[in-house]
Amino acid sequence: MGLQEDFEGAAERISNTPGPNNDEMLELYGLFKQAKVGDNNTAKPGLLDLKGKKKWEAWNNKKGMSTEDAMKAYIELVDSLLAKYAPQAAPA
């Protein structure tokens, strides 16, 4: 399989896995957005949008990372989270 297919498979595997905490979910979000969209070029949400601000920051922290590097980091994070929260779903 190619990198794109591995990335999409990782996204599918983690989507149904309970357990990742907020920080882990934000890291996944930032890597996913960087891989799919590239650098964050959206306006930072206002002070009252705490959830939106955290998500924006998680994505913005990946600025400059290539699509391929973001995909690889996302796949590695998914594999480690699956090993932690759903060992039966982790790749062998």
A tleap script that builds the chain and sets N, CA, C and O, in Angstrom:
source leaprc.protein.ff14SB
mol = sequence {
  NMET GLY LEU GLN GLU ASP PHE GLU GLY ALA
  ALA GLU ARG ILE SER ASN THR PRO GLY PRO
  ASN ASN ASP GLU MET LEU GLU LEU TYR GLY
  LEU PHE LYS GLN ALA LYS VAL GLY ASP ASN
  ASN THR ALA LYS PRO GLY LEU LEU ASP LEU
  LYS GLY LYS LYS LYS TRP GLU ALA TRP ASN
  ASN LYS LYS GLY MET SER THR GLU ASP ALA
  MET LYS ALA TYR ILE GLU LEU VAL ASP SER
  LEU LEU ALA LYS TYR ALA PRO GLN ALA ALA
  PRO CALA
}
set mol.1.N position { 0.835 -1.188 0.000 }
set mol.1.CA position { 0.000 0.000 0.000 }
set mol.1.C position { 0.873 1.242 0.000 }
set mol.1.O position { 1.996 1.238 0.504 }
set mol.2.N position { 0.327 2.310 -0.581 }
set mol.2.CA position { 1.035 3.571 -0.597 }
set mol.2.C position { 0.759 4.389 0.656 }
set mol.2.O position { -0.070 4.023 1.490 }
set mol.3.N position { 1.463 5.488 0.767 }
set mol.3.CA position { 1.333 6.343 1.944 }
set mol.3.C position { -0.087 6.868 2.105 }
set mol.3.O position { -0.619 6.892 3.215 }
set mol.4.N position { -0.704 7.290 0.999 }
set mol.4.CA position { -2.075 7.819 1.054 }
set mol.4.C position { -3.041 6.760 1.590 }
set mol.4.O position { -3.888 7.061 2.431 }
set mol.5.N position { -2.916 5.539 1.112 }
set mol.5.CA position { -3.800 4.466 1.570 }
set mol.5.C position { -3.549 4.131 3.035 }
set mol.5.O position { -4.491 3.884 3.788 }
set mol.6.N position { -2.276 4.125 3.440 }
set mol.6.CA position { -1.944 3.884 4.847 }
set mol.6.C position { -2.539 4.969 5.737 }
set mol.6.O position { -3.059 4.685 6.816 }
set mol.7.N position { -2.456 6.217 5.272 }
set mol.7.CA position { -2.997 7.357 6.015 }
set mol.7.C position { -4.510 7.222 6.169 }
set mol.7.O position { -5.045 7.379 7.267 }
set mol.8.N position { -5.186 6.936 5.079 }
set mol.8.CA position { -6.648 6.793 5.128 }
set mol.8.C position { -7.062 5.617 6.008 }
set mol.8.O position { -8.053 5.702 6.733 }
set mol.9.N position { -6.310 4.526 5.946 }
set mol.9.CA position { -6.592 3.378 6.802 }
set mol.9.C position { -6.404 3.712 8.274 }
set mol.9.O position { -7.189 3.283 9.120 }
set mol.10.N position { -5.354 4.485 8.579 }
set mol.10.CA position { -5.113 4.888 9.966 }
set mol.10.C position { -6.252 5.764 10.471 }
set mol.10.O position { -6.706 5.608 11.604 }
set mol.11.N position { -6.714 6.684 9.628 }
set mol.11.CA position { -7.820 7.564 10.019 }
set mol.11.C position { -9.078 6.751 10.307 }
set mol.11.O position { -9.817 7.042 11.247 }
set mol.12.N position { -9.307 5.744 9.498 }
set mol.12.CA position { -10.485 4.895 9.708 }
set mol.12.C position { -10.359 4.081 10.987 }
set mol.12.O position { -11.319 3.958 11.748 }
set mol.13.N position { -9.169 3.522 11.225 }
set mol.13.CA position { -8.967 2.689 12.418 }
set mol.13.C position { -9.138 3.487 13.708 }
set mol.13.O position { -9.724 2.991 14.670 }
set mol.14.N position { -8.630 4.717 13.736 }
set mol.14.CA position { -8.677 5.489 14.984 }
set mol.14.C position { -10.055 6.106 15.213 }
set mol.14.O position { -10.397 6.436 16.348 }
set mol.15.N position { -10.843 6.265 14.162 }
set mol.15.CA position { -12.132 6.945 14.310 }
set mol.15.C position { -13.088 6.201 15.234 }
set mol.15.O position { -13.951 6.828 15.848 }
set mol.16.N position { -12.961 4.905 15.347 }
set mol.16.CA position { -13.863 4.115 16.185 }
set mol.16.C position { -13.202 3.623 17.464 }
set mol.16.O position { -13.703 2.701 18.107 }
set mol.17.N position { -12.081 4.231 17.837 }
set mol.17.CA position { -11.352 3.786 19.012 }
set mol.17.C position { -11.611 4.714 20.190 }
set mol.17.O position { -11.221 5.881 20.149 }
set mol.18.N position { -12.255 4.225 21.229 }
set mol.18.CA position { -12.431 5.061 22.414 }
set mol.18.C position { -11.127 5.129 23.197 }
set mol.18.O position { -10.339 4.183 23.189 }
set mol.19.N position { -10.911 6.220 23.853 }
set mol.19.CA position { -9.766 6.283 24.746 }
set mol.19.C position { -8.851 7.466 24.610 }
set mol.19.O position { -8.454 8.026 25.632 }
set mol.20.N position { -8.475 7.902 23.374 }
set mol.20.CA position { -7.519 9.011 23.309 }
set mol.20.C position { -8.020 10.230 24.078 }
set mol.20.O position { -9.191 10.601 23.999 }
set mol.21.N position { -7.093 10.847 24.830 }
set mol.21.CA position { -7.478 12.028 25.606 }
set mol.21.C position { -7.478 13.271 24.716 }
set mol.21.O position { -7.146 13.192 23.533 }
set mol.22.N position { -7.847 14.408 25.281 }
set mol.22.CA position { -7.978 15.642 24.498 }
set mol.22.C position { -6.670 16.041 23.829 }
set mol.22.O position { -6.676 16.444 22.665 }
set mol.23.N position { -5.557 15.940 24.534 }
set mol.23.CA position { -4.268 16.312 23.944 }
set mol.23.C position { -3.912 15.404 22.773 }
set mol.23.O position { -3.398 15.867 21.755 }
set mol.24.N position { -4.184 14.127 22.919 }
set mol.24.CA position { -3.919 13.183 21.836 }
set mol.24.C position { -4.832 13.464 20.641 }
set mol.24.O position { -4.399 13.397 19.491 }
set mol.25.N position { -6.080 13.772 20.920 }
set mol.25.CA position { -7.014 14.089 19.843 }
set mol.25.C position { -6.610 15.377 19.117 }
set mol.25.O position { -6.733 15.466 17.895 }
set mol.26.N position { -6.131 16.363 19.861 }
set mol.26.CA position { -5.674 17.599 19.228 }
set mol.26.C position { -4.448 17.354 18.358 }
set mol.26.O position { -4.327 17.936 17.280 }
set mol.27.N position { -3.546 16.504 18.815 }
set mol.27.CA position { -2.364 16.162 18.010 }
set mol.27.C position { -2.793 15.446 16.725 }
set mol.27.O position { -2.276 15.741 15.647 }
set mol.28.N position { -3.726 14.517 16.839 }
set mol.28.CA position { -4.263 13.846 15.654 }
set mol.28.C position { -4.891 14.852 14.701 }
set mol.28.O position { -4.660 14.803 13.493 }
set mol.29.N position { -5.685 15.761 15.250 }
set mol.29.CA position { -6.362 16.769 14.435 }
set mol.29.C position { -5.351 17.618 13.672 }
set mol.29.O position { -5.489 17.816 12.465 }
set mol.30.N position { -4.330 18.121 14.378 }
set mol.30.CA position { -3.337 18.974 13.745 }
set mol.30.C position { -2.600 18.269 12.620 }
set mol.30.O position { -2.389 18.843 11.552 }
set mol.31.N position { -2.211 17.028 12.860 }
set mol.31.CA position { -1.516 16.256 11.828 }
set mol.31.C position { -2.436 15.941 10.651 }
set mol.31.O position { -2.011 15.997 9.497 }
set mol.32.N position { -3.699 15.610 10.940 }
set mol.32.CA position { -4.653 15.296 9.881 }
set mol.32.C position { -4.877 16.509 8.984 }
set mol.32.O position { -4.831 16.395 7.759 }
set mol.33.N position { -5.119 17.662 9.588 }
set mol.33.CA position { -5.358 18.881 8.810 }
set mol.33.C position { -4.124 19.259 7.999 }
set mol.33.O position { -4.246 19.670 6.845 }
set mol.34.N position { -2.939 19.126 8.587 }
set mol.34.CA position { -1.710 19.458 7.866 }
set mol.34.C position { -1.536 18.525 6.670 }
set mol.34.O position { -1.114 18.956 5.597 }
set mol.35.N position { -1.859 17.254 6.857 }
set mol.35.CA position { -1.725 16.280 5.772 }
set mol.35.C position { -2.746 16.529 4.666 }
set mol.35.O position { -2.424 16.395 3.486 }
set mol.36.N position { -3.962 16.885 5.033 }
set mol.36.CA position { -5.032 17.046 4.049 }
set mol.36.C position { -5.083 18.430 3.409 }
set mol.36.O position { -5.414 18.548 2.230 }
set mol.37.N position { -4.757 19.487 4.173 }
set mol.37.CA position { -4.941 20.859 3.691 }
set mol.37.C position { -3.616 21.583 3.494 }
set mol.37.O position { -3.480 22.407 2.589 }
set mol.38.N position { -2.637 21.274 4.345 }
set mol.38.CA position { -1.381 22.013 4.320 }
set mol.38.C position { -1.379 23.045 5.440 }
set mol.38.O position { -2.124 22.926 6.413 }
set mol.39.N position { -0.532 24.056 5.289 }
set mol.39.CA position { -0.405 25.061 6.341 }
set mol.39.C position { -1.728 25.767 6.626 }
set mol.39.O position { -2.520 26.043 5.725 }
set mol.40.N position { -1.937 26.045 7.897 }
set mol.40.CA position { -3.132 26.748 8.356 }
set mol.40.C position { -3.068 28.190 7.868 }
set mol.40.O position { -2.126 28.920 8.175 }
set mol.41.N position { -4.078 28.590 7.104 }
set mol.41.CA position { -4.151 29.969 6.628 }
set mol.41.C position { -5.486 30.606 7.010 }
set mol.41.O position { -5.934 31.561 6.375 }
set mol.42.N position { -6.111 30.068 8.051 }
set mol.42.CA position { -7.393 30.590 8.513 }
set mol.42.C position { -7.171 31.548 9.670 }
set mol.42.O position { -6.135 31.516 10.333 }
set mol.43.N position { -8.157 32.395 9.900 }
set mol.43.CA position { -8.076 33.339 11.009 }
set mol.43.C position { -8.226 32.597 12.335 }
set mol.43.O position { -8.995 31.643 12.447 }
set mol.44.N position { -7.481 33.053 13.328 }
set mol.44.CA position { -7.558 32.443 14.654 }
set mol.44.C position { -8.928 32.754 15.265 }
set mol.44.O position { -9.370 33.902 15.248 }
set mol.45.N position { -9.594 31.735 15.802 }
set mol.45.CA position { -10.899 31.962 16.438 }
set mol.45.C position { -10.790 32.936 17.621 }
set mol.45.O position { -9.722 33.121 18.205 }
set mol.46.N position { -11.914 33.537 17.943 }
set mol.46.CA position { -11.951 34.497 19.032 }
set mol.46.C position { -11.754 33.857 20.397 }
set mol.46.O position { -11.752 32.634 20.537 }
set mol.47.N position { -11.589 34.709 21.395 }
set mol.47.CA position { -11.319 34.259 22.755 }
set mol.47.C position { -12.405 33.363 23.338 }
set mol.47.O position { -12.111 32.488 24.152 }
set mol.48.N position { -13.638 33.566 22.937 }
set mol.48.CA position { -14.730 32.797 23.511 }
set mol.48.C position { -14.895 31.420 22.878 }
set mol.48.O position { -15.593 30.565 23.422 }
set mol.49.N position { -14.261 31.205 21.741 }
set mol.49.CA position { -14.327 29.905 21.067 }
set mol.49.C position { -13.134 29.058 21.507 }
set mol.49.O position { -12.176 28.880 20.754 }
set mol.50.N position { -13.203 28.544 22.719 }
set mol.50.CA position { -12.073 27.811 23.290 }
set mol.50.C position { -11.729 26.546 22.506 }
set mol.50.O position { -10.555 26.267 22.259 }
set mol.51.N position { -12.746 25.785 22.116 }
set mol.51.CA position { -12.511 24.558 21.366 }
set mol.51.C position { -11.900 24.872 20.002 }
set mol.51.O position { -10.923 24.242 19.596 }
set mol.52.N position { -12.468 25.831 19.306 }
set mol.52.CA position { -11.953 26.226 18.002 }
set mol.52.C position { -10.533 26.754 18.085 }
set mol.52.O position { -9.713 26.494 17.204 }
set mol.53.N position { -10.244 27.494 19.141 }
set mol.53.CA position { -8.902 28.050 19.334 }
set mol.53.C position { -7.882 26.929 19.541 }
set mol.53.O position { -6.797 26.966 18.961 }
set mol.54.N position { -8.220 25.933 20.363 }
set mol.54.CA position { -7.313 24.801 20.608 }
set mol.54.C position { -7.051 24.021 19.315 }
set mol.54.O position { -5.914 23.641 19.031 }
set mol.55.N position { -8.107 23.786 18.541 }
set mol.55.CA position { -7.945 23.073 17.284 }
set mol.55.C position { -7.099 23.884 16.305 }
set mol.55.O position { -6.241 23.325 15.620 }
set mol.56.N position { -7.332 25.187 16.232 }
set mol.56.CA position { -6.559 26.060 15.353 }
set mol.56.C position { -5.079 26.018 15.734 }
set mol.56.O position { -4.209 25.926 14.868 }
set mol.57.N position { -4.805 26.086 17.031 }
set mol.57.CA position { -3.419 26.063 17.509 }
set mol.57.C position { -2.747 24.725 17.214 }
set mol.57.O position { -1.574 24.689 16.843 }
set mol.58.N position { -3.486 23.624 17.377 }
set mol.58.CA position { -2.930 22.300 17.101 }
set mol.58.C position { -2.525 22.190 15.633 }
set mol.58.O position { -1.484 21.615 15.315 }
set mol.59.N position { -3.339 22.737 14.746 }
set mol.59.CA position { -3.036 22.714 13.320 }
set mol.59.C position { -1.907 23.700 13.001 }
set mol.59.O position { -0.976 23.369 12.266 }
set mol.60.N position { -1.997 24.895 13.550 }
set mol.60.CA position { -1.008 25.930 13.265 }
set mol.60.C position { 0.393 25.517 13.726 }
set mol.60.O position { 1.387 25.930 13.127 }
set mol.61.N position { 0.478 24.706 14.785 }
set mol.61.CA position { 1.773 24.225 15.281 }
set mol.61.C position { 2.466 23.302 14.285 }
set mol.61.O position { 3.657 23.027 14.433 }
set mol.62.N position { 1.758 22.826 13.291 }
set mol.62.CA position { 2.338 21.936 12.274 }
set mol.62.C position { 2.794 22.705 11.035 }
set mol.62.O position { 3.261 22.100 10.069 }
set mol.63.N position { 2.666 24.016 11.054 }
set mol.63.CA position { 3.012 24.846 9.903 }
set mol.63.C position { 4.424 24.533 9.424 }
set mol.63.O position { 5.360 24.465 10.220 }
set mol.64.N position { 4.566 24.346 8.127 }
set mol.64.CA position { 5.860 24.056 7.531 }
set mol.64.C position { 6.133 22.574 7.358 }
set mol.64.O position { 7.066 22.200 6.648 }
set mol.65.N position { 5.339 21.721 7.993 }
set mol.65.CA position { 5.517 20.266 7.860 }
set mol.65.C position { 4.967 19.833 6.498 }
set mol.65.O position { 3.882 20.253 6.098 }
set mol.66.N position { 5.708 19.010 5.808 }
set mol.66.CA position { 5.247 18.544 4.498 }
set mol.66.C position { 4.061 17.589 4.653 }
set mol.66.O position { 3.839 17.012 5.718 }
set mol.67.N position { 3.317 17.442 3.574 }
set mol.67.CA position { 2.182 16.518 3.565 }
set mol.67.C position { 2.635 15.110 3.919 }
set mol.67.O position { 2.003 14.430 4.727 }
set mol.68.N position { 3.731 14.680 3.311 }
set mol.68.CA position { 4.224 13.327 3.548 }
set mol.68.C position { 4.649 13.130 5.004 }
set mol.68.O position { 4.338 12.106 5.612 }
set mol.69.N position { 5.364 14.119 5.562 }
set mol.69.CA position { 5.793 14.009 6.962 }
set mol.69.C position { 4.597 14.008 7.902 }
set mol.69.O position { 4.593 13.288 8.900 }
set mol.70.N position { 3.583 14.810 7.590 }
set mol.70.CA position { 2.376 14.847 8.426 }
set mol.70.C position { 1.647 13.507 8.367 }
set mol.70.O position { 1.164 13.013 9.385 }
set mol.71.N position { 1.571 12.927 7.183 }
set mol.71.CA position { 0.920 11.615 7.048 }
set mol.71.C position { 1.674 10.549 7.833 }
set mol.71.O position { 1.066 9.746 8.542 }
set mol.72.N position { 2.995 10.541 7.705 }
set mol.72.CA position { 3.802 9.551 8.424 }
set mol.72.C position { 3.657 9.717 9.936 }
set mol.72.O position { 3.507 8.732 10.658 }
set mol.73.N position { 3.701 10.965 10.418 }
set mol.73.CA position { 3.566 11.223 11.855 }
set mol.73.C position { 2.175 10.815 12.336 }
set mol.73.O position { 2.032 10.272 13.431 }
set mol.74.N position { 1.149 11.073 11.524 }
set mol.74.CA position { -0.224 10.700 11.872 }
set mol.74.C position { -0.337 9.186 11.999 }
set mol.74.O position { -0.905 8.682 12.968 }
set mol.75.N position { 0.204 8.459 11.022 }
set mol.75.CA position { 0.146 6.994 11.045 }
set mol.75.C position { 0.865 6.448 12.276 }
set mol.75.O position { 0.358 5.545 12.941 }
set mol.76.N position { 2.044 6.993 12.580 }
set mol.76.CA position { 2.793 6.550 13.756 }
set mol.76.C position { 2.023 6.815 15.046 }
set mol.76.O position { 1.995 5.975 15.946 }
set mol.77.N position { 1.392 8.000 15.129 }
set mol.77.CA position { 0.612 8.330 16.327 }
set mol.77.C position { -0.592 7.404 16.452 }
set mol.77.O position { -0.884 6.914 17.543 }
set mol.78.N position { -1.284 7.164 15.362 }
set mol.78.CA position { -2.434 6.252 15.394 }
set mol.78.C position { -1.993 4.870 15.867 }
set mol.78.O position { -2.643 4.267 16.722 }
set mol.79.N position { -0.897 4.372 15.315 }
set mol.79.CA position { -0.413 3.048 15.724 }
set mol.79.C position { -0.092 3.005 17.218 }
set mol.79.O position { -0.407 2.024 17.892 }
set mol.80.N position { 0.532 4.065 17.737 }
set mol.80.CA position { 0.863 4.075 19.167 }
set mol.80.C position { -0.395 4.186 20.024 }
set mol.80.O position { -0.472 3.569 21.086 }
set mol.81.N position { -1.376 4.961 19.578 }
set mol.81.CA position { -2.626 5.082 20.337 }
set mol.81.C position { -3.424 3.782 20.306 }
set mol.81.O position { -4.041 3.405 21.303 }
set mol.82.N position { -3.413 3.104 19.174 }
set mol.82.CA position { -4.109 1.823 19.100 }
set mol.82.C position { -3.444 0.798 20.011 }
set mol.82.O position { -4.127 0.003 20.657 }
set mol.83.N position { -2.126 0.813 20.063 }
set mol.83.CA position { -1.420 -0.109 20.954 }
set mol.83.C position { -1.751 0.187 22.412 }
set mol.83.O position { -1.797 -0.718 23.245 }
set mol.84.N position { -1.981 1.456 22.711 }
set mol.84.CA position { -2.284 1.889 24.068 }
set mol.84.C position { -3.733 1.617 24.459 }
set mol.84.O position { -3.997 1.121 25.555 }
set mol.85.N position { -4.674 1.940 23.571 }
set mol.85.CA position { -6.092 1.892 23.922 }
set mol.85.C position { -6.853 0.692 23.354 }
set mol.85.O position { -7.883 0.296 23.901 }
set mol.86.N position { -6.360 0.120 22.277 }
set mol.86.CA position { -7.046 -1.006 21.649 }
set mol.86.C position { -6.012 -1.946 21.058 }
set mol.86.O position { -5.878 -2.037 19.837 }
set mol.87.N position { -5.270 -2.655 21.927 }
set mol.87.CA position { -4.179 -3.498 21.428 }
set mol.87.C position { -4.601 -4.500 20.353 }
set mol.87.O position { -3.799 -4.848 19.486 }
set mol.88.N position { -5.842 -4.964 20.401 }
set mol.88.CA position { -6.288 -5.925 19.393 }
set mol.88.C position { -6.422 -5.284 18.027 }
set mol.88.O position { -6.424 -5.997 17.023 }
set mol.89.N position { -6.537 -3.937 17.945 }
set mol.89.CA position { -6.678 -3.247 16.667 }
set mol.89.C position { -5.354 -2.733 16.118 }
set mol.89.O position { -5.292 -2.285 14.973 }
set mol.90.N position { -4.305 -2.791 16.914 }
set mol.90.CA position { -2.988 -2.297 16.494 }
set mol.90.C position { -2.405 -3.213 15.426 }
set mol.90.O position { -2.612 -4.426 15.459 }
set mol.91.N position { -1.672 -2.626 14.476 }
set mol.91.CA position { -1.038 -3.462 13.456 }
set mol.91.C position { 0.012 -4.366 14.059 }
set mol.91.O position { 0.658 -4.005 15.043 }
set mol.92.N position { 0.183 -5.520 13.487 }
set mol.92.CA position { 1.156 -6.499 14.012 }
set mol.92.C position { 2.573 -6.104 13.672 }
set mol.92.O position { 3.515 -6.809 14.033 }
savepdb mol mol.pdb
quit
